[in-house]
Amino acid sequence: MATFLYRMGRAAFGRRRLVVLLWAVLLGVAGAAAAKAPAAGDDGTSFMPGIEAQRAFDLIGERFPGSDADGASARVVFIAPGGEKVTAGEHRAAVDAFVADAGNGPRVAGAVSPFAADAVSEDASTAYATVTYKVGSADLTDADRSALEAAVDEARGSGLTVEVGGNALASQPAAGGAAEAVGIGLAAVVLLITFGSLAAAGLPLLTAVVGVGISICAILALGSALGLSMTTGTLASMLGLAVGIDYALFVVSRYREERERGHAAREAAGLAVGTAGSAVVFAGLTVVIALAGLSVVGVPMLTKMGLCAAGAVVVAVLVVLTLVPALLAMWPEAVLSRTARRSGSRTTGERTAVEHTAAERTTTGERTTGERRTGAADNGGSRWARFVLRRPVAVLLACVAGLGVLALPAADLQLGMPGDEAKPVTTTERRAYDALADGFGPGFNGPLTIVADVRDAADPQAAVTAIASRIEGTDGVVSLSPPQFNGAGDTALFSAVPATAPNDERTKELVQTIRAERPGLEDETGAVFEVTGSTAMNIDVAQALQDALVPYLAVVVLLSLLLLMLVFRSVLVPVKAAFGFLLSVLASLGAVVAVFQWGWGAGLLGVEQTGPIMSLMPVFLVGIVFGLAMDYEVFLVSRMREAYVHGERPAQAVVGGFRHSARVVVAAAVIMIAVFSGFVGSGESMIKTIGFGLAVAVLFDAFVVRMALVPAVLALLGDRAWWLPRPLDRLLPRVDIEGTGLAGRSAPVQAPAGGDAQPQEPREAART
């Protein structure tokens, strides 16, 4: 692997103009395809096949052809001024005028007056009219929306407060450009501080933007054909930008290191791609496995999000392996530090001899083999590693205890799907939701839809009456609509309004109670009924995702453990990596619950309404965080293994790995946190929750698990950390991620006198 990538890096360096041209052409083609592609619409697939609510919804579409179930709708709420009633003369006239105007639209299926549909609150302070369309919300034109808005504005002119719920005029979340801009700006500052060079800081940003641009354009181009939504593109953008910057950061950092060791620019680029590039490939593979594994959950939308994001990661890896060395060839000296450029006239041997004087102390009081070989001086990473190595038990216990405490709120995790109640109060949808809850009760915004199949009933009418009567008498149901039969008379439809809000735990219990009564009613009437509606759908989705979490986690962890075992040729290192991941993901879930469910610090993040956590969040967070956590594991531990394989003792290898990688890993983590934090400002609660969850997960995993727990565990394990049973050693192919095949090339061009630069023989054979 290392040798192949080494040759790839040298080839890209040597053919820099061709490589840059090819990527530019690819970006242009993708952009042109995206510009000409039609807007993405609804793909028509079920949200989650197999659950009861989805089966019932599909049955409605089958038995009630031509219904408005899939059409756009608007629920227009009228609130009379304080002390007045909407039934008063002038207010009633304004409502009737609105219904007449709204119903005249060319694609309006119907506009129902609140006075004809008994849609007036008990105190007559609130009423609502329903406007339905023949097409879905994505197919409404600006003229359709403008006509409805004009009718609403005219009703407001009469003195009524008018708010609009439903999806016909629903505000769309921002495309995310501001979030990416914030993330890129913060990443630029971190890169500039890390490298001390504008060119070195700008190169990872440039290549990451190219990769994200190609990925997003491809998603837009294929959106209509594959039903890819804006949320899908946001996730791909989020991850593509984060890993694109991080992966390029590692290669550029390794290039600078090889240049400082005396290698020519082309050779340094080849070595950087062969060593750091190998880590990039396997780190990217872990992310792709975790994202592609989302397809096993059984949610089509989640599958699309995962696969599109995985594609963005693949593009980011290819960009790093080819475009980065090509751009390094165009500015081979500009990316070096100012000190390295100024000292370019000195020989490598002179620089190495000077650097030797700065590396006099290690954990044993002597320079390590790696220090003698490369002349590396102590830095913050090596000093921190020695601190951990001196007290590994205390550090390990502190990490486990701290993350364990942060994970405690996760025990109270409640799942649901955010609706209009989670939107800011500045939106008309949120105000309409609140007005309906105040006027008609908290359960009005989440009615349960019951569909009864009476094909096998001896008396369909009596069967539906018995079912409706039993449901109406259930505790927690405040009202029931009259049953509506389809044209064939074999299916009936009616709705039940709960006494509690859609996300209330008592509403979930009510759905379970109604379903528990089904066996007896089916035996009694011969009819079959199922419960659906948005509330029941959310309940079923949450349960299905909870049931799918363990198998998904098992699949992803197993595949990734095998991959890490292949990379590190160790049993305990992958197990340790998985244990650290579990700690970080549970702690991040705890933080999400504390903020978005309990409301701790919610105001600081712009969370205006706390409540259950999005049902997709646990599975989603597990998948993405596992991939990102393994990134840091591969980047950090691969340098330790590289040092160990080349002859250093376990403690020295840990110190050497931190000396070379800690600063870059910290910078990479800060960049990811910055990118994800930029999405916390999104107006869409789903993106806000994901951005926050990923940001804190990277914070915990990079700074607590990888920087503290990992060296503590490796210090306690010693040589056993790199143990691999002989049968597995013979079975697993050797991928050479540590660059053993490049050992001769990676030595400094000139070495100081005394033989210190002679590398030790690899100890691979002795380990197993």
N, C-alpha and C positions, 0 to 999 in steps of 0.2 A: 504493500500500500504506500509506504513512505517513498520508495524508489519511483513508483509510477507517478505520484503526485509531484515529486521533485522534478521529474522530466516535464510534467505538464507546466509547472511554474516557470521553468527555464524556457520552454517553448513559447508560452504566452509573453514572457519578457522579451524574447527575441523577435516575435511577430506582433509587437504592440499595436501598430497601426491597424493591422487586419482585425485583431481582437476587438479593439475599440470600435472599429467600423461595424463589425458584425452586431455588437450589442446595441449600437446606435440605430442600426437598421431594424433590429428586432423591436426596440422600443417604439420606433416610428410606425412600423406595421401594426403593432398592438394598439397604439393610440388611434390610428386611422380606423381600424376595425371597431374600436369602442365608440368612435364618433358616429359611425354609420349604423351601428346596431340599434334595433328598436329598444325601447324602455322595457325593463323586466316587469313581467306581470305575475299573477298567481299561477303556479304550475299545476294547481288542481289536485295535488296529492294530499292524502290524509296527514294530519299533523302527527298522529301516533296510532298506526293501525293496530287493531287487536283489543283495545280497551273498550269498555262498555259505552262510554260517552261517544266515542268515535263511531262505533257500530250503529248506535241510535241515530246519530247525525246523518250517516250515510243512508240509513233506512228512510229518513224523512225526505232526502233528496230523491230517492227511488220511488217512494209511494206518493209524493206530492210534487209531481213534475210541474215545472213552471212556477214554483213557489219563489218567494223573495228571499229564501234562505241565503243564497249566495250573492244577492244584490246589495248595493250600498244602501245605507239607511242613515237617517238623522232623527234624533229625538230632540225636539225643540221644546225647551222648558220655559214657561211663562210664570213670572213671580210678580204678584201685585205689590204696589207700595205698601208700607206699614199700615196695618189696620184695614186695608181695602181687600176686595175680593175680585178674582179674575172673572167671576160671573156677573159683575156689575156691567151696566149697559155699554159704556164706552170701551171697557176692557174686552168684553165679549165680542164686540164688533171688530176690535183690532185683531183678535185671535182668528175670527172667521175670515177676515180679509187676508190674513197670512195664509191660512189653509187654501183659500181660493188661488192666491198668487203662486204658492209653492206647487200646487197640483197642476199648473199649466205647463210645466217644463216638458220638452219633447221626449225625454227619457225617464220621466217620473212614472212609476207604476201606480202610485196612489199617495194621497195625503189625507190622513184621518184626523178629524176634529176631536179635541178632547171632550167636547160636550156630547158627541155621538158615541164615543168609546168609553164613557165613564172614567175618564182619565183626569179627574179633578180631585184634589186632596180633600180630606174630610172638613177642614176649616176653610176650603175654597180659596186659600192663599196661593196655591200652586196648581198648575195644570201642564200637560204636555201633549204635543201633537207629534205624530209619527209620519215621516216622509220616506217612502221607499222608492228605490230606483230599479230599472230593468237590468242594469249592468253593475259590475263590481266597482269598488271605490277606485281601483287602479285605472279603470276605463272611463271614469268621469272626466269630462273636459273642463277647461277653465270657464267656459260659458255656463255649464251646468252648475258649477259652484258659485259663480257670480250671480246667477239668478236666485239661488237660495239665499246668498248673503244679502242681496238687495231686499228680499222679502223680510228677512230678519231685521235689517236696519229700519225698515218702515214700521215694523211692529214696535221696535224700541222707541221710535219717535212718539208713540202714543202714551209713554210714561211707564210702560211695563219693563221689567228687567227680563231680558231674553238671553238664554244660554243654549248652546247647541252641543249635544253629545252624539254618540255614534261615530261611524267612520267616514261619512260623506265629507265633512269639513275638518276631519282630524288633522291637527298640526303634525307635520312630519319632522323627525329629528334632523338636526344639522348633519351635513354629509361627513363631518369629521375633520374638515380641513384645518380648523383652528386647533384641534387636539394634536394633529400631526405637527403643526407649526410649533406649538409649545414644546412638544417632545423633542423635536429637532433642535430648537434653540437651547434647551437645557443640555442636550447631548453634546452640542458644540462647545459649550462652556466646559463640561467635564473633559472632553477630548483635548481641548486646548491646555487645560491644567495638567492633564496626564502627560501629554507629549511635549508641551512647550514649543510647538511648531504649528503655524497655521496650515501648512501643507499636510502634515501628518494628521491634524485634526479634521481637515476638510475631506481627505480621501475616503475615510469610512462613511462619512455623511453622503458624499457623492455617490458612491457605489450602492449604498443602502437605498437611496432615493431612486436610482435606476432600477434596482430589483423590485421595489414596491410599485413603481410606475408600471413596469411590465405586468406584474401580477394583477394590479387593480384594473388595468386596461383589458386584460384577458377576461377577468370576471365580468366586466361591463359588456364586453363583446359577446360572451356566452350567456349573459344573464337571462335574456328572453327565452333562449332555447332550453336552458337547464333550470329556470325558475330560481335564480340566485338573487337574494334580496340585498338591500343596503346594509343590513346587519352583517351579512356574510362578508361583504367587502370590507366593512370596518374591522372585523376580526383579522382578516388576512393582512390588512394594512398595519394593524397594531403589532402583530407578531412578526411580519416581514420586516418592518422598520427596526424593531428591537433586535432581532437576531442578526439582521443584515449589518447593523452598526457593530454589534458585539463580535461577530465572526471576523469582520474586516479589522477590527481593533486588535485581535489576537495575531493575525498574520502580519500586520504592519509592525506591531511590537516585536515579533520574532525577527522580522527583517532588520529592524534597527539593532537588535542584539547581535545578529550575525555580522552586520557591517562593523560594529564596534569590535568584534573579534578578529577583524582583518580581512574578511572575505570581500571579493569584488561584488559589484551590484547584482549582476546576473546570477552569480552563485548564491548570494545571500537570498535572493528572491526564490530560487529553487529550493533552498534549505527551509525557508520559511513556509512555503507551501507544502513541502514534504513532511515537516514535523507538525507545526501548528495547523496546517491544512488537514492532516490526518485526524487531529482532534476535532476540527470543524466538521469533517465528514461524519464521524461517529456521533458527535453531539447533535448534528442535524438529523441523523437517523433516529435518535431517541425521541426527538420532538415529532418527527413524522409518524413514528409508531404510535405515540400517544394521541396525536390528532386523528390519524386514520382509524385508530381503535374506537373513536367515538361512533363509528358506524355500527358497532355491535350493540349499541344501546337501543336501536330500533326507532329513533326519531328522525324522519327524513330531513328536517331542517337542520338538526344537529349534525347529521352526516355530511350535508353540504358545507356547513360551516367548517367542520373539521378537515374535509378533503381540500377545500379551497385554501385554508390556512396552511395545510401541509404542502400544497403546491407552491405557495409563497415562500415557504422555508426552503424548498428544493431550489427555487430560483435564486434565493439569497446565497445558498451554498455554491451554486455554479458561478455566480458573480464573483464571489470571494476567491474561488480557485483560478479564475481566468482573468477577469477584468482588473482585479487588484494588482497582480503582478504586472499586467500591461501598463497600468497607470504608474506603478513604481518605476517602470523603465523610462517613462517620460520625465519623471522628476526624481531621479535616483538619490540625489543629495538633499533635496528640499525637505524630505520627510525626516531627516536626521535631526537630532537635537543640536542646539546652537553650539554646545560644547564639542560635540563630535565633529561638526563642520569646521570649527576653529582649530581643532587638534588634528585635522586631516593630514597635515604635513609631517607629523611624527610617524615613526614606524610602529608597527603593531607591537613589536617587542618592547619598545620604549614605553608605550602606553600600558602594556600589560605589567611591566615592572613597577611603574608608578602605582597602578591600581592594587598591586599585591600588598603594598604597605598599609592599605586601608582594610585589609581582611585578616586580621590577626587573631580574632577570637571566635570560637564556636562553642558548642555545648561541652566540649572536652578541653577547651583552652587552646586548641590548635586549629589551623585552617583545614577545611574539609577537602576531599579530593576534588569536588566540583569547584571550590574556590581556587585551589592551586591550578586547576586546568584552565579555567576561564578568567582568573583574576577578578572574580566578582567580589565586590565589597558588601559589607553589611548594609541592610536597608530596613525599612519598617517591617516588611514582610518577614525577613529572617529573624528579627528581634522578637516579633510577636510569636513566631513559631517556637522559639526557645522558651519564651514565657509559658506557653502551653505545655511544652515537653517537660518542664520542671514540675508542673502540678496537673497532670492529666486527669486524675480522679476528680479533683475539685471542679475543673472546667467542665468535665463531662456531666457531673451532677447538676451544676448550675444551668447548663444548656437544657437538659432534660426537664428540670424543675420549672425553669422559666417558660419554655414552650408549652409545658403541660398546663401551667396556670392560664396562659393565653388561650389554650384550647378549651377550657372549661365551658365558655358560653356555647360552644358547638353542641353540647348535650341538649340545649333547649332549641335546637334548630327546627323551625317550622317552614314548610315549603308551600309555595303558592305561585300564582302568576300575577304580576302587577298589572293593574288596569288603570282606568281613569283616575282612581283614587290616589295613585302614586305620582300623578303628573303635578307640576307646579300650579299653585292657585292662580297664576297669571293666565292659564289656559282656560278657554271657555268649556272644554270637556270636564275639567276638574270642578268648575263652578256648577255645571249642570249636574254632575254626580252628587255634589253636596246638597244642592237644592232638592233633588229627588229623594235623597235620604231623609232630609228634614221634613219634606211634605208627605211622603208615603211610607216611611220606615226604612231602616238600614238594609233590609233584605230585598227591597224593590229593585236595586241595581244588579241583583244576581238571581233572577228567577230560575227555577228548575223546570226543564222541559221534559214532559213525559210522553213517550210515543208508545201506543198500545197496538199490537198486532192481533187482530181479532179474526183472522181467517179461519181458525179452527174452533171458534166459539159457536155454540148452538144459537145464542141470542147476542149478537154483537152489541146492540144498544144496551142491553142489561149488563153485559160484561164490563163495558166502559163505565157505566154508571156505578157499578160496584167498586171498581178500581178507584174512580175519582172520589167516591164517598169515603173509602178507607184512607186515602192519602190526605183528604181534607181534614179528617179527624185525627191525624197524627200530630202529636205535640211539636210545636215549632213551625207549623204551617199557618199563615195568617189569612191567606186567600187562595182561591183556585179559579182559574178561568173556565168557561164552558167548553166542553170537548168539541173538537172540530174534526169531522170525518172527511176523508179523501173522496174523490169521485167514485171509486170502486166500492166504497163502504167497508173496506177490510182493514183500515188503519185509522186510528183516532189520535188527535194531538191536543194536549192542554198543558198549561203551566201552573206551577205552584210557587207562591212567594213565601220565602222563609221569614222568620221573625228576626233573624240575625244577618249581619253583613256577609258578603261573599267569602271573605278570608277568615271569618270567625270559626273557631274550632267546633262550635256548636252546629254550624251549618254542615260541616263534614259529618258530624254524628247524625244529623237529620237525613242526609243522603244515605248513609249506611242503614239507618232504621227503615227507610222506605224500601230499600232493596231487600232488607231482611224479611219484609212482609210478602215478598213476591212469591215464594213457593206455595204458600197457602192460597193466595189469590188466584194463581194459575190453576191449581187443582180445582178450585171452586168455580171459576168462570170459563176455563179453557182458553183464556187469552194470555198473551205474553206481553209484558211491558218492560221498557228500559228507561233510564234516566239520563238526560244529556243537558245541554246548555253550557254556557261558559263556566259557570261555577262547578258543575259536575265534571266538566272536561278538565279543569285545573286540578280537581281532587284526584281524578284517575291518573292524570299525567304525573303528578307528584308521587303517587304510590308506585306507578310503574318505573319511574326513574330511580326511586329508592330501592326497588327490587333489583334493578339492573346494575346498581353501583358496584356491588361485590363482584359479580362475574366480569364486569368491565375492568375493574381494578386488577383482578387476577390475571386477565389476559395481557394487559399492558405491562404489569410488573414482571410477569414471567418472561415475556419477549424481551423486555429491556434488561432483565437480569442476565439472560443468555447473551445479549449483545455486549453488556459490560464485562461479562466473564470472558468473552472473546477478546475484548479490548485490553483488559488488565491481566488476563490469565491468572485469575485469582477467584476464590470462592467467597472469602470474607469481605473483600472490598465492595463487590456489588450488593451483598446483604447489608453492609453498613450504609451504603448509599440509599437503599430502599428504606431503611429504618429512619434515616435523617429526613427523607422526603415525607414520610408519614407524619413526623413531628411538625414539619413546617406547614404541610397542607392543613392539618388539624388546627394549628395555631391561626392560620389565615382564615379558616372557616369561623373560628371563634371571634376573630376581629370583625368579620363581616356581620355576624349575628349581633355583636355588641353595638355596631353602628347602625345598620339598616333595619334591625328588628327591635333592639332595645332602645335605640336612639342616642347612644353615647356619642357626642360630638357630631351628630347628624347635621346640625345647623351649619357647621363649618364646611361641610361638603355639599351643601345645597340640597340635602335630603329633606323634603318638606313633609313627607308622610312615611312613617315607619310601618312595618308590617312583615308578613312572611317573606322569606327569601325566595327569589325566583327558583322555580323547580329545577331548571337546567343547571343552576349554579354549582352544586356539589360535583356532579359528573364532569361538568365543564372545567371547573377549577382543578379537579384531580388530574384530568388529562393534560391540560396545558402546563400546570405547575410541575408535573412529573417530568415532562420533556425539558422544561427550562432548568429544573434542578439538576438533571443529569448533565446539562451543558457545563455547569460549573464543576461538577464532579469530574467530568472528562478533562476539562482544561487544567484544573488544579492537580488532580492526581496523576495525570499522564506525565507531567514534569517530574513528579516524585518517582514514578516508575522508571522514567528515562534515566534518572540519576541512579536509582537502585540497580537497574540492569547493567549500567556501566560501572558498577563496582562500589558504590557508596553504601555505608551502613544504613539501616532503616531510619535512625534518628537524623543522620546527615541528609538522607534523601528527602525527608520531610522539610528540613530547613531549606535545602536547595530548591525544592519545589515552591516554597513560599517566597524565597528570594526572587525567583524568576517570574512567578505568576500572580502573587498576591495583589500587587498594585494594579495589574491589568484586570484581574477578576473583580476587584473592588470597583474600578472604573466602569467595567462592563455592567456590573449590577446596578450601579448608580444610574447608568444610561437607561437600562431597562425600567428601573423605577420611575425615572423621569418620563419616559415614553408612555408607560401605563398610567401614570398620574395625570397626564394630559387628557386622558379620556374620562377622568372623574368629573370633568366639567361638562360632559355631554348632557343634553336635555332628556335623553332616553334612559330610563332607570336601569334597563338591562345592561347597557354599555357602561353606565356609571358604576354599577355593582361589579361588573367584570373587571373594569380598570382598577378599582380599589382593591379587589381581592387579589389580582395578579401583582399589584405593586407591593402590598404587604407580604405576599408569599415570597417574592424575590428578596425582600428585605430580610425576612426570617431565614430563608434558606441560604442566601449568600453570606450574610454577616454572622449568623449564629451557627448554622449547621456546618457549612463548608469551611468557614474560617476558624471555628472553635471546636465543634464536635468532631470533625474529621481528623485533625491532627491529634486530638486527645485519644481517640480510638486507635489510630495507627501507632501512637506511642506505646499504648498498652499492649498491642498485638505484636509489635516488633516484626521479626522475620515471618511470623505466622500470617501476617496480613497478605503476604504474597504467595501463600501456599496454594498449590493446585494438585489434586490427585493425579498420579501418573496416567491412569486411563483417560481422564479428561484432557490431559496435556497432549496425549497422542491423538485424541479425537478432534480437538479443536484446531482449525487452521490458524496459521500464524499470519497476522495482518501487519505486524511491525509498525504499530502506531508510535512507538518511542523512537523510531529512526535508527535502529541498530544497523540497517543496511547502509546508512549514510554516515556511519561513525568516522570513517576515514576523511570524508569531506567536511564534517562538522568541526574537526579540530582546528585551532587557530593556525593561520598561515605561518606565523613565526612564534616561537615560544621562548620564554626566558631560559637562561642557562640553569643548569642544575637538574634537568630532567623532570621538573614538576609537571610539565605539560603532557607527559605521556599518559594517555588514558588507560585505565585498568581494563582487563579483559571482561567481557560481558559475563555475568554470573547466571545466565538463564538456565544452563544445564545443571548447575549446582542447586538451583532452587527446588527442582522437582525430583 
